Amino acid sequence: MDIGSVNYLPYEVFVDVFGNVVEKCPLITAAVWSRRPFSSLADLEASINDFIDALPESGKEGILRVHPDLTGRDLQSGTLTRESREEQVQAGLDTLTTAEVSRMARLNTEYKDHFGFPFVICARMNNKATILRQLEERLRNERTIERACAIDEVKKICHLRLQGLVVPETSNKL
Ligand SMILES: NC(=O)N[C@H]1NC(=O)NC1=O
């Protein structure tokens, strides 16, 4: 789909198509629909990012809290969203050894106990080694810095999900 077609979508369809660009946050998509017409994919993405940035800190933490744990219960029980499952698989998180699964689970729990939200990272821009390393390093961050860092990762995930849904302008001209 190109951005011109996106601008013609009724909001029900818009939310169906883009409702999970921010994991389990269709409300963001529904709110951003009223900012049409978007001049480009980058403009749509900027509208989503502006909405997120305008939220109070509790709202940003809410976005983080609806994210599934990496390699957590949802991956094992098959209850992840399609997008999240594909991203975790692409990062190789379905091939962890038993020792790596235990390490990830222990660090995820430590992180959640410490910050009050789950560890979020753009899996597709990482692999299992960098994810484990980042989890250990970010645990040492101060809370405000860590929240901002996690929200930046949400935006990276959103960027890649949008790229999979809208044809970038340069390709339209081919
Ligand atoms: N917890 C977490 O980072 N989850 C997310 N990361 C990602 O790339 N997709 C997700 O669902």
The ligand as a MOL file (V3000), in Angstrom:
LIG
                    3D

  0  0  0     0  0            999 V3000
M  V30 BEGIN CTAB
M  V30 COUNTS 11 11 0 0 0
M  V30 BEGIN ATOM
M  V30 1 N 9.9000 -7.1610 25.1640 0
M  V30 2 C 10.1660 -6.7420 23.9020 0
M  V30 3 O 11.1550 -6.0940 23.6360 0
M  V30 4 N 9.2640 -7.0810 22.9400 0
M  V30 5 C 9.3320 -6.5630 21.6400 0
M  V30 6 N 10.5610 -6.4230 20.9620 0
M  V30 7 C 10.3710 -6.6470 19.6480 0
M  V30 8 O 11.2140 -6.5180 18.7520 0
M  V30 9 N 9.0880 -7.0630 19.4410 0
M  V30 10 C 8.4330 -7.1230 20.6320 0
M  V30 11 O 7.3000 -7.5140 20.8540 0
M  V30 END ATOM
M  V30 BEGIN BOND
M  V30 1 1 1 2
M  V30 2 2 2 3
M  V30 3 1 2 4
M  V30 4 1 4 5
M  V30 5 1 5 6
M  V30 6 1 5 10
M  V30 7 1 6 7
M  V30 8 2 7 8
M  V30 9 1 7 9
M  V30 10 1 9 10
M  V30 11 2 10 11
M  V30 END BOND
M  V30 END CTAB
M  END
